[in-house]
Amino acid sequence: MSPAPFRLHESVKLQKVQFSVDVLSFDGGVNACGYSKNGQFIAVGGDDTKLTLFSSNGAKLFDKSHSSAVSSVSFSPDSEQVVTGCLDKVVRIFAVSTGELIHELKGHAYVVNSVRFSPDGQMIASGAHD
């Protein structure tokens, strides 16, 4: 029996040790997802060039378009902000409560692959191939 062909999975699964369930579906591939520290929000970024924010029960709160695919997402420790890293080399910070773009950080020469807030929420680390 030959292995099944590779298929890009276009959903987010919430997984517990013994089970997993599809709860959110998307038009394109999912590149990044994360829970807020307070457990109330799920951020998803993908090939559809959007940051999508959901409540933890799966209700969509907002979509924020980017100029290219979203490769990484991370919440601030207080769960009030979410940061994205993108293929367009830009790091963006959004307010969780409103979806408002707070700031854009430019300076990478290549695709941003990883973003994280510091434990105190005062800094953001971003990783790229530059």
C-alpha positions in Angstrom: 0.0 0.0 0.0 1.5 3.4 -1.0 1.4 6.3 1.4 -1.4 8.9 1.0 -0.4 11.9 -1.0 0.6 15.0 0.9 -2.3 17.4 1.5 -2.1 20.9 2.9 -4.4 21.0 5.9 -6.6 24.0 5.9 -7.9 24.1 9.4 -6.9 24.6 13.0 -7.2 21.7 15.4 -7.7 22.0 19.1 -6.0 18.9 20.5 -6.0 17.3 23.9 -4.0 14.2 24.7 -6.6 11.7 23.5 -8.4 13.6 20.7 -8.4 16.4 18.2 -11.2 18.2 16.5 -11.4 20.7 13.6 -13.0 23.8 14.8 -12.0 26.5 12.4 -11.7 26.2 8.6 -9.9 28.5 6.1 -9.5 29.0 2.4 -5.7 28.7 2.4 -3.1 27.0 4.4 -2.6 27.9 8.1 1.0 28.9 8.8 0.7 30.0 12.5 -1.8 29.9 15.3 -1.6 30.6 19.0 -3.7 31.0 22.2 -3.7 34.1 24.3 -2.3 33.7 27.8 -5.7 34.4 29.3 -7.2 31.6 27.2 -9.9 33.8 25.6 -8.5 34.2 22.1 -7.0 32.2 19.2 -5.0 34.0 16.5 -4.5 32.4 13.1 -2.3 33.5 10.2 -2.0 31.9 6.9 -1.6 32.0 3.1 -4.9 33.9 2.8 -2.8 37.0 3.9 -5.0 37.6 7.0 -4.6 37.6 10.7 -7.9 36.2 12.0 -8.8 36.5 15.6 -11.4 34.1 17.2 -12.8 33.8 20.7 -11.9 30.5 22.3 -15.4 29.2 21.5 -14.7 29.7 17.8 -16.6 32.9 17.1 -14.7 35.1 14.6 -13.9 38.5 16.0 -12.0 40.1 13.1 -9.8 39.6 10.0 -6.9 41.9 9.3 -5.5 41.8 5.8 -1.8 41.9 5.2 0.1 42.4 1.9 1.4 38.8 2.0 1.1 35.6 3.9 1.2 35.7 7.7 4.0 33.3 8.9 3.9 33.9 12.7 1.6 35.1 15.4 2.1 35.8 19.1 0.1 37.4 21.9 1.4 39.8 24.5 1.5 38.5 28.0 -1.5 40.6 29.0 -3.5 39.3 25.9 -4.2 42.9 24.8 -2.0 42.8 21.7 -1.2 40.3 19.0 1.9 40.6 16.8 2.3 39.1 13.3 5.3 38.3 11.1 4.9 38.2 7.4 6.4 37.3 4.1 6.5 41.0 3.2 9.3 41.4 5.9 7.1 43.5 8.2 6.1 42.9 11.8 2.7 44.3 12.8 1.1 44.9 16.2 -2.7 44.9 16.6 -5.0 45.7 19.5 -7.0 42.5 20.4 -10.0 44.5 21.6 -10.5 46.5 18.4 -8.3 45.0 15.7 -6.7 48.4 15.2 -3.2 48.4 13.7 -1.0 49.9 16.5 2.4 49.8 14.8 4.4 48.4 11.9 8.1 47.5 12.4 10.1 47.5 9.2 13.8 46.6 8.8 14.1 42.9 7.9 15.7 42.2 4.5 13.9 38.9 4.2 10.7 37.0 5.2 9.8 37.2 8.9 9.5 33.6 10.2 9.0 34.1 13.9 7.7 36.8 16.3 7.4 36.7 20.1 6.7 39.2 22.9 9.1 39.3 25.8 7.7 38.0 29.1 7.1 41.6 30.3 5.5 42.6 27.0 7.9 45.5 26.5 9.8 44.1 23.5 9.2 41.9 20.5 11.7 39.5 19.1 11.4 38.8 15.3 13.4 36.2 13.4 14.1 36.3 9.6 16.6 35.0 7.1 18.7 38.2 7.2 
